[in-house]
Amino acid sequence: MIRTMCSECGSPVVVIEHSAPETRCLQYGLFAGEVELPKPKLEMFASRMCVWEKKVGEDVRERD
């Protein structure tokens, strides 16, 4: 697994899995309200999300 971090604040930006290097896991929270991003296709750990969190959408796959 390769993790990229912001050189200014150290926040995680992207995760690249060794088994699927063509797929990128972008940390959307870093860009909220700053740029227009494509709609997510996969939501991880949604079954354990906090009650105040909004669901991404019905057509988004969930992966635990």
PDBQT receptor file of N, H, CA, C and O in Angstrom, charges set to zero:
ATOM      1  N   MET A   1       0.837  -1.170   0.000  1.00  0.00    +0.000 N 
ATOM      2  CA  MET A   1       0.000   0.000   0.000  1.00  0.00    +0.000 C 
ATOM      3  C   MET A   1       0.887   1.240   0.000  1.00  0.00    +0.000 C 
ATOM      4  O   MET A   1       1.858   1.329   0.752  1.00  0.00    +0.000 OA
ATOM      5  N   ILE A   2       0.541   2.180  -0.844  1.00  0.00    +0.000 N 
ATOM      6  H   ILE A   2      -0.247   2.108  -1.455  1.00  0.00    +0.000 HD
ATOM      7  CA  ILE A   2       1.260   3.452  -0.896  1.00  0.00    +0.000 C 
ATOM      8  C   ILE A   2       0.307   4.528  -0.404  1.00  0.00    +0.000 C 
ATOM      9  O   ILE A   2      -0.834   4.609  -0.860  1.00  0.00    +0.000 OA
ATOM     10  N   ARG A   3       0.768   5.345   0.514  1.00  0.00    +0.000 N 
ATOM     11  H   ARG A   3       1.695   5.280   0.884  1.00  0.00    +0.000 HD
ATOM     12  CA  ARG A   3      -0.028   6.460   1.025  1.00  0.00    +0.000 C 
ATOM     13  C   ARG A   3       0.684   7.758   0.699  1.00  0.00    +0.000 C 
ATOM     14  O   ARG A   3       1.881   7.900   0.951  1.00  0.00    +0.000 OA
ATOM     15  N   THR A   4      -0.054   8.703   0.138  1.00  0.00    +0.000 N 
ATOM     16  H   THR A   4      -1.026   8.588  -0.067  1.00  0.00    +0.000 HD
ATOM     17  CA  THR A   4       0.536  10.012  -0.122  1.00  0.00    +0.000 C 
ATOM     18  C   THR A   4      -0.008  10.989   0.912  1.00  0.00    +0.000 C 
ATOM     19  O   THR A   4      -1.170  10.906   1.311  1.00  0.00    +0.000 OA
ATOM     20  N   MET A   5       0.835  11.906   1.334  1.00  0.00    +0.000 N 
ATOM     21  H   MET A   5       1.778  11.973   1.009  1.00  0.00    +0.000 HD
ATOM     22  CA  MET A   5       0.474  12.868   2.369  1.00  0.00    +0.000 C 
ATOM     23  C   MET A   5       0.705  14.289   1.849  1.00  0.00    +0.000 C 
ATOM     24  O   MET A   5       1.545  14.516   0.978  1.00  0.00    +0.000 OA
ATOM     25  N   CYS A   6      -0.049  15.232   2.397  1.00  0.00    +0.000 N 
ATOM     26  H   CYS A   6      -0.731  15.047   3.105  1.00  0.00    +0.000 HD
ATOM     27  CA  CYS A   6       0.127  16.637   2.059  1.00  0.00    +0.000 C 
ATOM     28  C   CYS A   6       1.466  17.102   2.619  1.00  0.00    +0.000 C 
ATOM     29  O   CYS A   6       1.763  16.874   3.792  1.00  0.00    +0.000 OA
ATOM     30  N   SER A   7       2.267  17.745   1.793  1.00  0.00    +0.000 N 
ATOM     31  H   SER A   7       2.026  17.930   0.841  1.00  0.00    +0.000 HD
ATOM     32  CA  SER A   7       3.592  18.194   2.232  1.00  0.00    +0.000 C 
ATOM     33  C   SER A   7       3.512  19.379   3.196  1.00  0.00    +0.000 C 
ATOM     34  O   SER A   7       4.491  19.691   3.873  1.00  0.00    +0.000 OA
ATOM     35  N   GLU A   8       2.349  20.041   3.264  1.00  0.00    +0.000 N 
ATOM     36  H   GLU A   8       1.553  19.787   2.714  1.00  0.00    +0.000 HD
ATOM     37  CA  GLU A   8       2.209  21.181   4.164  1.00  0.00    +0.000 C 
ATOM     38  C   GLU A   8       1.637  20.816   5.526  1.00  0.00    +0.000 C 
ATOM     39  O   GLU A   8       2.121  21.293   6.552  1.00  0.00    +0.000 OA
ATOM     40  N   CYS A   9       0.594  19.960   5.541  1.00  0.00    +0.000 N 
ATOM     41  H   CYS A   9       0.200  19.573   4.708  1.00  0.00    +0.000 HD
ATOM     42  CA  CYS A   9      -0.058  19.659   6.828  1.00  0.00    +0.000 C 
ATOM     43  C   CYS A   9       0.062  18.200   7.260  1.00  0.00    +0.000 C 
ATOM     44  O   CYS A   9      -0.229  17.876   8.412  1.00  0.00    +0.000 OA
ATOM     45  N   GLY A  10       0.486  17.314   6.358  1.00  0.00    +0.000 N 
ATOM     46  H   GLY A  10       0.722  17.576   5.423  1.00  0.00    +0.000 HD
ATOM     47  CA  GLY A  10       0.654  15.907   6.705  1.00  0.00    +0.000 C 
ATOM     48  C   GLY A  10      -0.613  15.077   6.599  1.00  0.00    +0.000 C 
ATOM     49  O   GLY A  10      -0.591  13.888   6.919  1.00  0.00    +0.000 OA
ATOM     50  N   SER A  11      -1.718  15.670   6.159  1.00  0.00    +0.000 N 
ATOM     51  H   SER A  11      -1.736  16.635   5.900  1.00  0.00    +0.000 HD
ATOM     52  CA  SER A  11      -2.965  14.919   6.020  1.00  0.00    +0.000 C 
ATOM     53  C   SER A  11      -2.840  13.876   4.920  1.00  0.00    +0.000 C 
ATOM     54  O   SER A  11      -2.170  14.117   3.916  1.00  0.00    +0.000 OA
ATOM     55  N   PRO A  12      -3.481  12.707   5.094  1.00  0.00    +0.000 N 
ATOM     56  CA  PRO A  12      -3.465  11.710   4.023  1.00  0.00    +0.000 C 
ATOM     57  C   PRO A  12      -4.270  12.223   2.836  1.00  0.00    +0.000 C 
ATOM     58  O   PRO A  12      -5.333  12.818   3.017  1.00  0.00    +0.000 OA
ATOM     59  N   VAL A  13      -3.767  11.995   1.617  1.00  0.00    +0.000 N 
ATOM     60  H   VAL A  13      -2.904  11.512   1.471  1.00  0.00    +0.000 HD
ATOM     61  CA  VAL A  13      -4.442  12.479   0.420  1.00  0.00    +0.000 C 
ATOM     62  C   VAL A  13      -4.946  11.314  -0.435  1.00  0.00    +0.000 C 
ATOM     63  O   VAL A  13      -6.121  11.282  -0.801  1.00  0.00    +0.000 OA
ATOM     64  N   VAL A  14      -4.076  10.365  -0.754  1.00  0.00    +0.000 N 
ATOM     65  H   VAL A  14      -3.122  10.391  -0.457  1.00  0.00    +0.000 HD
ATOM     66  CA  VAL A  14      -4.430   9.245  -1.629  1.00  0.00    +0.000 C 
ATOM     67  C   VAL A  14      -3.827   7.959  -1.072  1.00  0.00    +0.000 C 
ATOM     68  O   VAL A  14      -2.721   7.957  -0.530  1.00  0.00    +0.000 OA
ATOM     69  N   VAL A  15      -4.578   6.865  -1.216  1.00  0.00    +0.000 N 
ATOM     70  H   VAL A  15      -5.476   6.866  -1.655  1.00  0.00    +0.000 HD
ATOM     71  CA  VAL A  15      -4.079   5.534  -0.886  1.00  0.00    +0.000 C 
ATOM     72  C   VAL A  15      -4.116   4.712  -2.160  1.00  0.00    +0.000 C 
ATOM     73  O   VAL A  15      -5.128   4.696  -2.861  1.00  0.00    +0.000 OA
ATOM     74  N   ILE A  16      -3.013   4.022  -2.468  1.00  0.00    +0.000 N 
ATOM     75  H   ILE A  16      -2.191   4.034  -1.898  1.00  0.00    +0.000 HD
ATOM     76  CA  ILE A  16      -2.927   3.153  -3.646  1.00  0.00    +0.000 C 
ATOM     77  C   ILE A  16      -2.630   1.744  -3.151  1.00  0.00    +0.000 C 
ATOM     78  O   ILE A  16      -1.601   1.508  -2.518  1.00  0.00    +0.000 OA
ATOM     79  N   GLU A  17      -3.530   0.812  -3.438  1.00  0.00    +0.000 N 
ATOM     80  H   GLU A  17      -4.366   1.004  -3.953  1.00  0.00    +0.000 HD
ATOM     81  CA  GLU A  17      -3.356  -0.588  -3.033  1.00  0.00    +0.000 C 
ATOM     82  C   GLU A  17      -2.384  -1.279  -3.989  1.00  0.00    +0.000 C 
ATOM     83  O   GLU A  17      -2.470  -1.102  -5.204  1.00  0.00    +0.000 OA
ATOM     84  N   HIS A  18      -1.484  -2.046  -3.453  1.00  0.00    +0.000 N 
ATOM     85  H   HIS A  18      -1.414  -2.190  -2.466  1.00  0.00    +0.000 HD
ATOM     86  CA  HIS A  18      -0.519  -2.781  -4.266  1.00  0.00    +0.000 C 
ATOM     87  C   HIS A  18      -1.227  -3.751  -5.215  1.00  0.00    +0.000 C 
ATOM     88  O   HIS A  18      -0.788  -3.946  -6.349  1.00  0.00    +0.000 OA
ATOM     89  N   SER A  19      -2.330  -4.362  -4.747  1.00  0.00    +0.000 N 
ATOM     90  H   SER A  19      -2.687  -4.204  -3.826  1.00  0.00    +0.000 HD
ATOM     91  CA  SER A  19      -3.048  -5.350  -5.560  1.00  0.00    +0.000 C 
ATOM     92  C   SER A  19      -3.874  -4.721  -6.682  1.00  0.00    +0.000 C 
ATOM     93  O   SER A  19      -4.275  -5.416  -7.615  1.00  0.00    +0.000 OA
ATOM     94  N   ALA A  20      -4.135  -3.406  -6.601  1.00  0.00    +0.000 N 
ATOM     95  H   ALA A  20      -3.810  -2.841  -5.842  1.00  0.00    +0.000 HD
ATOM     96  CA  ALA A  20      -4.915  -2.719  -7.634  1.00  0.00    +0.000 C 
ATOM     97  C   ALA A  20      -4.357  -1.315  -7.844  1.00  0.00    +0.000 C 
ATOM     98  O   ALA A  20      -5.020  -0.336  -7.504  1.00  0.00    +0.000 OA
ATOM     99  N   PRO A  21      -3.157  -1.198  -8.396  1.00  0.00    +0.000 N 
ATOM    100  CA  PRO A  21      -2.503   0.106  -8.512  1.00  0.00    +0.000 C 
ATOM    101  C   PRO A  21      -3.221   1.102  -9.422  1.00  0.00    +0.000 C 
ATOM    102  O   PRO A  21      -2.940   2.299  -9.367  1.00  0.00    +0.000 OA
ATOM    103  N   GLU A  22      -4.148   0.620 -10.264  1.00  0.00    +0.000 N 
ATOM    104  H   GLU A  22      -4.376  -0.352 -10.310  1.00  0.00    +0.000 HD
ATOM    105  CA  GLU A  22      -4.887   1.525 -11.142  1.00  0.00    +0.000 C 
ATOM    106  C   GLU A  22      -6.035   2.229 -10.397  1.00  0.00    +0.000 C 
ATOM    107  O   GLU A  22      -6.631   3.171 -10.920  1.00  0.00    +0.000 OA
ATOM    108  N   THR A  23      -6.337   1.770  -9.185  1.00  0.00    +0.000 N 
ATOM    109  H   THR A  23      -5.853   1.005  -8.760  1.00  0.00    +0.000 HD
ATOM    110  CA  THR A  23      -7.417   2.340  -8.384  1.00  0.00    +0.000 C 
ATOM    111  C   THR A  23      -6.837   3.243  -7.306  1.00  0.00    +0.000 C 
ATOM    112  O   THR A  23      -5.873   2.880  -6.631  1.00  0.00    +0.000 OA
ATOM    113  N   ARG A  24      -7.426   4.414  -7.150  1.00  0.00    +0.000 N 
ATOM    114  H   ARG A  24      -8.208   4.709  -7.698  1.00  0.00    +0.000 HD
ATOM    115  CA  ARG A  24      -6.965   5.373  -6.133  1.00  0.00    +0.000 C 
ATOM    116  C   ARG A  24      -8.072   5.621  -5.126  1.00  0.00    +0.000 C 
ATOM    117  O   ARG A  24      -9.235   5.759  -5.505  1.00  0.00    +0.000 OA
ATOM    118  N   CYS A  25      -7.731   5.677  -3.865  1.00  0.00    +0.000 N 
ATOM    119  H   CYS A  25      -6.786   5.564  -3.557  1.00  0.00    +0.000 HD
ATOM    120  CA  CYS A  25      -8.681   6.016  -2.806  1.00  0.00    +0.000 C 
ATOM    121  C   CYS A  25      -8.360   7.447  -2.373  1.00  0.00    +0.000 C 
ATOM    122  O   CYS A  25      -7.400   7.686  -1.640  1.00  0.00    +0.000 OA
ATOM    123  N   LEU A  26      -9.175   8.387  -2.838  1.00  0.00    +0.000 N 
ATOM    124  H   LEU A  26      -9.954   8.192  -3.434  1.00  0.00    +0.000 HD
ATOM    125  CA  LEU A  26      -8.963   9.804  -2.562  1.00  0.00    +0.000 C 
ATOM    126  C   LEU A  26      -9.702  10.196  -1.288  1.00  0.00    +0.000 C 
ATOM    127  O   LEU A  26     -10.875   9.859  -1.125  1.00  0.00    +0.000 OA
ATOM    128  N   GLN A  27      -9.041  10.894  -0.399  1.00  0.00    +0.000 N 
ATOM    129  H   GLN A  27      -8.088  11.168  -0.531  1.00  0.00    +0.000 HD
ATOM    130  CA  GLN A  27      -9.640  11.349   0.850  1.00  0.00    +0.000 C 
ATOM    131  C   GLN A  27     -10.463  12.607   0.570  1.00  0.00    +0.000 C 
ATOM    132  O   GLN A  27      -9.950  13.723   0.661  1.00  0.00    +0.000 OA
ATOM    133  N   TYR A  28     -11.733  12.425   0.230  1.00  0.00    +0.000 N 
ATOM    134  H   TYR A  28     -12.150  11.519   0.156  1.00  0.00    +0.000 HD
ATOM    135  CA  TYR A  28     -12.609  13.523  -0.206  1.00  0.00    +0.000 C 
ATOM    136  C   TYR A  28     -12.729  14.650   0.806  1.00  0.00    +0.000 C 
ATOM    137  O   TYR A  28     -12.840  15.810   0.409  1.00  0.00    +0.000 OA
ATOM    138  N   GLY A  29     -12.711  14.356   2.070  1.00  0.00    +0.000 N 
ATOM    139  H   GLY A  29     -12.621  13.414   2.392  1.00  0.00    +0.000 HD
ATOM    140  CA  GLY A  29     -12.899  15.371   3.097  1.00  0.00    +0.000 C 
ATOM    141  C   GLY A  29     -11.926  16.529   2.997  1.00  0.00    +0.000 C 
ATOM    142  O   GLY A  29     -12.246  17.648   3.398  1.00  0.00    +0.000 OA
ATOM    143  N   LEU A  30     -10.746  16.272   2.468  1.00  0.00    +0.000 N 
ATOM    144  H   LEU A  30     -10.485  15.363   2.143  1.00  0.00    +0.000 HD
ATOM    145  CA  LEU A  30      -9.747  17.334   2.332  1.00  0.00    +0.000 C 
ATOM    146  C   LEU A  30     -10.160  18.403   1.334  1.00  0.00    +0.000 C 
ATOM    147  O   LEU A  30      -9.709  19.545   1.421  1.00  0.00    +0.000 OA
ATOM    148  N   PHE A  31     -11.012  18.041   0.391  1.00  0.00    +0.000 N 
ATOM    149  H   PHE A  31     -11.379  17.113   0.321  1.00  0.00    +0.000 HD
ATOM    150  CA  PHE A  31     -11.355  18.938  -0.703  1.00  0.00    +0.000 C 
ATOM    151  C   PHE A  31     -12.777  19.479  -0.618  1.00  0.00    +0.000 C 
ATOM    152  O   PHE A  31     -13.206  20.199  -1.519  1.00  0.00    +0.000 OA
ATOM    153  N   ALA A  32     -13.511  19.157   0.427  1.00  0.00    +0.000 N 
ATOM    154  H   ALA A  32     -13.162  18.572   1.160  1.00  0.00    +0.000 HD
ATOM    155  CA  ALA A  32     -14.907  19.565   0.564  1.00  0.00    +0.000 C 
ATOM    156  C   ALA A  32     -15.037  21.082   0.464  1.00  0.00    +0.000 C 
ATOM    157  O   ALA A  32     -14.401  21.833   1.204  1.00  0.00    +0.000 OA
ATOM    158  N   GLY A  33     -15.863  21.499  -0.456  1.00  0.00    +0.000 N 
ATOM    159  H   GLY A  33     -16.379  20.889  -1.057  1.00  0.00    +0.000 HD
ATOM    160  CA  GLY A  33     -16.118  22.920  -0.630  1.00  0.00    +0.000 C 
ATOM    161  C   GLY A  33     -15.048  23.675  -1.391  1.00  0.00    +0.000 C 
ATOM    162  O   GLY A  33     -15.216  24.862  -1.669  1.00  0.00    +0.000 OA
ATOM    163  N   GLU A  34     -13.952  23.018  -1.734  1.00  0.00    +0.000 N 
ATOM    164  H   GLU A  34     -13.816  22.053  -1.509  1.00  0.00    +0.000 HD
ATOM    165  CA  GLU A  34     -12.847  23.684  -2.429  1.00  0.00    +0.000 C 
ATOM    166  C   GLU A  34     -12.895  23.495  -3.936  1.00  0.00    +0.000 C 
ATOM    167  O   GLU A  34     -12.669  24.439  -4.693  1.00  0.00    +0.000 OA
ATOM    168  N   VAL A  35     -13.190  22.276  -4.370  1.00  0.00    +0.000 N 
ATOM    169  H   VAL A  35     -13.374  21.509  -3.755  1.00  0.00    +0.000 HD
ATOM    170  CA  VAL A  35     -13.241  21.955  -5.792  1.00  0.00    +0.000 C 
ATOM    171  C   VAL A  35     -14.426  21.032  -6.059  1.00  0.00    +0.000 C 
ATOM    172  O   VAL A  35     -14.929  20.379  -5.144  1.00  0.00    +0.000 OA
ATOM    173  N   GLU A  36     -14.869  20.981  -7.315  1.00  0.00    +0.000 N 
ATOM    174  H   GLU A  36     -14.460  21.511  -8.058  1.00  0.00    +0.000 HD
ATOM    175  CA  GLU A  36     -15.942  20.061  -7.680  1.00  0.00    +0.000 C 
ATOM    176  C   GLU A  36     -15.329  18.703  -8.002  1.00  0.00    +0.000 C 
ATOM    177  O   GLU A  36     -14.504  18.582  -8.908  1.00  0.00    +0.000 OA
ATOM    178  N   LEU A  37     -15.738  17.690  -7.257  1.00  0.00    +0.000 N 
ATOM    179  H   LEU A  37     -16.409  17.789  -6.521  1.00  0.00    +0.000 HD
ATOM    180  CA  LEU A  37     -15.162  16.350  -7.402  1.00  0.00    +0.000 C 
ATOM    181  C   LEU A  37     -16.181  15.413  -8.042  1.00  0.00    +0.000 C 
ATOM    182  O   LEU A  37     -17.385  15.644  -7.941  1.00  0.00    +0.000 OA
ATOM    183  N   PRO A  38     -15.702  14.347  -8.707  1.00  0.00    +0.000 N 
ATOM    184  CA  PRO A  38     -16.641  13.363  -9.252  1.00  0.00    +0.000 C 
ATOM    185  C   PRO A  38     -17.360  12.639  -8.123  1.00  0.00    +0.000 C 
ATOM    186  O   PRO A  38     -16.840  12.533  -7.012  1.00  0.00    +0.000 OA
ATOM    187  N   LYS A  39     -18.562  12.139  -8.413  1.00  0.00    +0.000 N 
ATOM    188  H   LYS A  39     -18.985  12.224  -9.315  1.00  0.00    +0.000 HD
ATOM    189  CA  LYS A  39     -19.348  11.425  -7.415  1.00  0.00    +0.000 C 
ATOM    190  C   LYS A  39     -18.644  10.124  -7.023  1.00  0.00    +0.000 C 
ATOM    191  O   LYS A  39     -18.138   9.420  -7.897  1.00  0.00    +0.000 OA
ATOM    192  N   PRO A  40     -18.601   9.788  -5.730  1.00  0.00    +0.000 N 
ATOM    193  CA  PRO A  40     -17.970   8.536  -5.286  1.00  0.00    +0.000 C 
ATOM    194  C   PRO A  40     -18.698   7.321  -5.848  1.00  0.00    +0.000 C 
ATOM    195  O   PRO A  40     -19.904   7.360  -6.094  1.00  0.00    +0.000 OA
ATOM    196  N   LYS A  41     -17.938   6.230  -6.050  1.00  0.00    +0.000 N 
ATOM    197  H   LYS A  41     -16.958   6.198  -5.850  1.00  0.00    +0.000 HD
ATOM    198  CA  LYS A  41     -18.511   4.978  -6.524  1.00  0.00    +0.000 C 
ATOM    199  C   LYS A  41     -18.529   3.925  -5.422  1.00  0.00    +0.000 C 
ATOM    200  O   LYS A  41     -19.226   2.917  -5.538  1.00  0.00    +0.000 OA
ATOM    201  N   LEU A  42     -17.774   4.151  -4.361  1.00  0.00    +0.000 N 
ATOM    202  H   LEU A  42     -17.208   4.970  -4.266  1.00  0.00    +0.000 HD
ATOM    203  CA  LEU A  42     -17.654   3.172  -3.296  1.00  0.00    +0.000 C 
ATOM    204  C   LEU A  42     -17.595   3.890  -1.958  1.00  0.00    +0.000 C 
ATOM    205  O   LEU A  42     -16.838   4.845  -1.790  1.00  0.00    +0.000 OA
ATOM    206  N   GLU A  43     -18.395   3.428  -1.011  1.00  0.00    +0.000 N 
ATOM    207  H   GLU A  43     -19.010   2.651  -1.147  1.00  0.00    +0.000 HD
ATOM    208  CA  GLU A  43     -18.388   3.987   0.329  1.00  0.00    +0.000 C 
ATOM    209  C   GLU A  43     -17.957   2.879   1.286  1.00  0.00    +0.000 C 
ATOM    210  O   GLU A  43     -18.555   1.803   1.297  1.00  0.00    +0.000 OA
ATOM    211  N   MET A  44     -16.937   3.131   2.081  1.00  0.00    +0.000 N 
ATOM    212  H   MET A  44     -16.451   4.005   2.072  1.00  0.00    +0.000 HD
ATOM    213  CA  MET A  44     -16.415   2.098   2.974  1.00  0.00    +0.000 C 
ATOM    214  C   MET A  44     -16.917   2.314   4.395  1.00  0.00    +0.000 C 
ATOM    215  O   MET A  44     -16.975   3.444   4.882  1.00  0.00    +0.000 OA
ATOM    216  N   PHE A  45     -17.277   1.219   5.051  1.00  0.00    +0.000 N 
ATOM    217  H   PHE A  45     -17.230   0.302   4.655  1.00  0.00    +0.000 HD
ATOM    218  CA  PHE A  45     -17.699   1.198   6.449  1.00  0.00    +0.000 C 
ATOM    219  C   PHE A  45     -18.979   1.979   6.699  1.00  0.00    +0.000 C 
ATOM    220  O   PHE A  45     -19.189   2.474   7.807  1.00  0.00    +0.000 OA
ATOM    221  N   ALA A  46     -19.839   2.100   5.694  1.00  0.00    +0.000 N 
ATOM    222  H   ALA A  46     -19.668   1.698   4.794  1.00  0.00    +0.000 HD
ATOM    223  CA  ALA A  46     -21.086   2.854   5.839  1.00  0.00    +0.000 C 
ATOM    224  C   ALA A  46     -22.008   2.228   6.888  1.00  0.00    +0.000 C 
ATOM    225  O   ALA A  46     -22.782   2.938   7.530  1.00  0.00    +0.000 OA
ATOM    226  N   SER A  47     -21.935   0.933   7.064  1.00  0.00    +0.000 N 
ATOM    227  H   SER A  47     -21.307   0.356   6.542  1.00  0.00    +0.000 HD
ATOM    228  CA  SER A  47     -22.802   0.284   8.052  1.00  0.00    +0.000 C 
ATOM    229  C   SER A  47     -22.443   0.709   9.472  1.00  0.00    +0.000 C 
ATOM    230  O   SER A  47     -23.234   0.513  10.395  1.00  0.00    +0.000 OA
ATOM    231  N   ARG A  48     -21.256   1.289   9.657  1.00  0.00    +0.000 N 
ATOM    232  H   ARG A  48     -20.613   1.449   8.908  1.00  0.00    +0.000 HD
ATOM    233  CA  ARG A  48     -20.836   1.736  10.990  1.00  0.00    +0.000 C 
ATOM    234  C   ARG A  48     -20.657   3.253  11.078  1.00  0.00    +0.000 C 
ATOM    235  O   ARG A  48     -19.972   3.753  11.970  1.00  0.00    +0.000 OA
ATOM    236  N   MET A  49     -21.285   3.989  10.133  1.00  0.00    +0.000 N 
ATOM    237  H   MET A  49     -21.842   3.583   9.408  1.00  0.00    +0.000 HD
ATOM    238  CA  MET A  49     -21.122   5.448  10.155  1.00  0.00    +0.000 C 
ATOM    239  C   MET A  49     -21.854   6.056  11.352  1.00  0.00    +0.000 C 
ATOM    240  O   MET A  49     -22.822   5.484  11.852  1.00  0.00    +0.000 OA
ATOM    241  N   CYS A  50     -21.394   7.187  11.792  1.00  0.00    +0.000 N 
ATOM    242  H   CYS A  50     -20.607   7.651  11.385  1.00  0.00    +0.000 HD
ATOM    243  CA  CYS A  50     -22.029   7.918  12.888  1.00  0.00    +0.000 C 
ATOM    244  C   CYS A  50     -23.395   8.418  12.436  1.00  0.00    +0.000 C 
ATOM    245  O   CYS A  50     -23.599   8.685  11.252  1.00  0.00    +0.000 OA
ATOM    246  N   VAL A  51     -24.324   8.546  13.366  1.00  0.00    +0.000 N 
ATOM    247  H   VAL A  51     -24.159   8.329  14.328  1.00  0.00    +0.000 HD
ATOM    248  CA  VAL A  51     -25.695   8.905  13.017  1.00  0.00    +0.000 C 
ATOM    249  C   VAL A  51     -25.792  10.281  12.366  1.00  0.00    +0.000 C 
ATOM    250  O   VAL A  51     -26.741  10.526  11.620  1.00  0.00    +0.000 OA
ATOM    251  N   TRP A  52     -24.868  11.171  12.613  1.00  0.00    +0.000 N 
ATOM    252  H   TRP A  52     -24.098  10.973  13.220  1.00  0.00    +0.000 HD
ATOM    253  CA  TRP A  52     -24.938  12.513  12.035  1.00  0.00    +0.000 C 
ATOM    254  C   TRP A  52     -24.326  12.587  10.625  1.00  0.00    +0.000 C 
ATOM    255  O   TRP A  52     -24.449  13.616   9.961  1.00  0.00    +0.000 OA
ATOM    256  N   GLU A  53     -23.680  11.531  10.167  1.00  0.00    +0.000 N 
ATOM    257  H   GLU A  53     -23.580  10.695  10.706  1.00  0.00    +0.000 HD
ATOM    258  CA  GLU A  53     -23.101  11.509   8.832  1.00  0.00    +0.000 C 
ATOM    259  C   GLU A  53     -24.177  11.277   7.781  1.00  0.00    +0.000 C 
ATOM    260  O   GLU A  53     -25.116  10.515   8.008  1.00  0.00    +0.000 OA
ATOM    261  N   LYS A  54     -24.045  11.930   6.632  1.00  0.00    +0.000 N 
ATOM    262  H   LYS A  54     -23.282  12.549   6.447  1.00  0.00    +0.000 HD
ATOM    263  CA  LYS A  54     -24.984  11.752   5.530  1.00  0.00    +0.000 C 
ATOM    264  C   LYS A  54     -24.541  10.595   4.649  1.00  0.00    +0.000 C 
ATOM    265  O   LYS A  54     -23.348  10.418   4.403  1.00  0.00    +0.000 OA
ATOM    266  N   LYS A  55     -25.503   9.805   4.174  1.00  0.00    +0.000 N 
ATOM    267  H   LYS A  55     -26.472   9.949   4.374  1.00  0.00    +0.000 HD
ATOM    268  CA  LYS A  55     -25.200   8.718   3.240  1.00  0.00    +0.000 C 
ATOM    269  C   LYS A  55     -24.841   9.328   1.884  1.00  0.00    +0.000 C 
ATOM    270  O   LYS A  55     -25.463  10.302   1.460  1.00  0.00    +0.000 OA
ATOM    271  N   VAL A  56     -23.861   8.773   1.215  1.00  0.00    +0.000 N 
ATOM    272  H   VAL A  56     -23.355   7.982   1.560  1.00  0.00    +0.000 HD
ATOM    273  CA  VAL A  56     -23.385   9.308  -0.061  1.00  0.00    +0.000 C 
ATOM    274  C   VAL A  56     -24.466   9.183  -1.127  1.00  0.00    +0.000 C 
ATOM    275  O   VAL A  56     -24.675  10.120  -1.898  1.00  0.00    +0.000 OA
ATOM    276  N   GLY A  57     -25.149   8.060  -1.189  1.00  0.00    +0.000 N 
ATOM    277  H   GLY A  57     -24.979   7.299  -0.563  1.00  0.00    +0.000 HD
ATOM    278  CA  GLY A  57     -26.194   7.870  -2.194  1.00  0.00    +0.000 C 
ATOM    279  C   GLY A  57     -26.584   6.410  -2.306  1.00  0.00    +0.000 C 
ATOM    280  O   GLY A  57     -25.810   5.518  -1.960  1.00  0.00    +0.000 OA
ATOM    281  N   GLU A  58     -27.778   6.178  -2.788  1.00  0.00    +0.000 N 
ATOM    282  H   GLU A  58     -28.407   6.903  -3.069  1.00  0.00    +0.000 HD
ATOM    283  CA  GLU A  58     -28.291   4.807  -2.893  1.00  0.00    +0.000 C 
ATOM    284  C   GLU A  58     -27.559   3.993  -3.948  1.00  0.00    +0.000 C 
ATOM    285  O   GLU A  58     -27.481   2.771  -3.822  1.00  0.00    +0.000 OA
ATOM    286  N   ASP A  59     -27.018   4.628  -4.986  1.00  0.00    +0.000 N 
ATOM    287  H   ASP A  59     -27.082   5.621  -5.089  1.00  0.00    +0.000 HD
ATOM    288  CA  ASP A  59     -26.358   3.899  -6.064  1.00  0.00    +0.000 C 
ATOM    289  C   ASP A  59     -24.870   3.681  -5.819  1.00  0.00    +0.000 C 
ATOM    290  O   ASP A  59     -24.163   3.194  -6.702  1.00  0.00    +0.000 OA
ATOM    291  N   VAL A  60     -24.389   4.034  -4.638  1.00  0.00    +0.000 N 
ATOM    292  H   VAL A  60     -24.963   4.430  -3.921  1.00  0.00    +0.000 HD
ATOM    293  CA  VAL A  60     -22.978   3.850  -4.294  1.00  0.00    +0.000 C 
ATOM    294  C   VAL A  60     -22.812   2.516  -3.583  1.00  0.00    +0.000 C 
ATOM    295  O   VAL A  60     -23.509   2.235  -2.608  1.00  0.00    +0.000 OA
ATOM    296  N   ARG A  61     -21.895   1.701  -4.068  1.00  0.00    +0.000 N 
ATOM    297  H   ARG A  61     -21.329   1.929  -4.860  1.00  0.00    +0.000 HD
ATOM    298  CA  ARG A  61     -21.635   0.406  -3.444  1.00  0.00    +0.000 C 
ATOM    299  C   ARG A  61     -21.041   0.599  -2.048  1.00  0.00    +0.000 C 
ATOM    300  O   ARG A  61     -20.343   1.581  -1.794  1.00  0.00    +0.000 OA
ATOM    301  N   GLU A  62     -21.319  -0.326  -1.163  1.00  0.00    +0.000 N 
ATOM    302  H   GLU A  62     -21.886  -1.123  -1.370  1.00  0.00    +0.000 HD
ATOM    303  CA  GLU A  62     -20.714  -0.305   0.164  1.00  0.00    +0.000 C 
ATOM    304  C   GLU A  62     -19.728  -1.456   0.282  1.00  0.00    +0.000 C 
ATOM    305  O   GLU A  62     -19.975  -2.560  -0.204  1.00  0.00    +0.000 OA
ATOM    306  N   ARG A  63     -18.613  -1.177   0.933  1.00  0.00    +0.000 N 
ATOM    307  H   ARG A  63     -18.412  -0.280   1.328  1.00  0.00    +0.000 HD
ATOM    308  CA  ARG A  63     -17.602  -2.208   1.156  1.00  0.00    +0.000 C 
ATOM    309  C   ARG A  63     -17.137  -2.121   2.589  1.00  0.00    +0.000 C 
ATOM    310  O   ARG A  63     -16.693  -1.063   3.033  1.00  0.00    +0.000 OA
ATOM    311  N   ASP A  64     -17.230  -3.208   3.315  1.00  0.00    +0.000 N 
ATOM    312  H   ASP A  64     -17.591  -4.068   2.954  1.00  0.00    +0.000 HD
ATOM    313  CA  ASP A  64     -16.717  -3.288   4.689  1.00  0.00    +0.000 C 
ATOM    314  C   ASP A  64     -15.402  -3.988   4.719  1.00  0.00    +0.000 C 
ATOM    315  O   ASP A  64     -14.814  -4.151   5.788  1.00  0.00    +0.000 OA
TER     316      ASP A  64
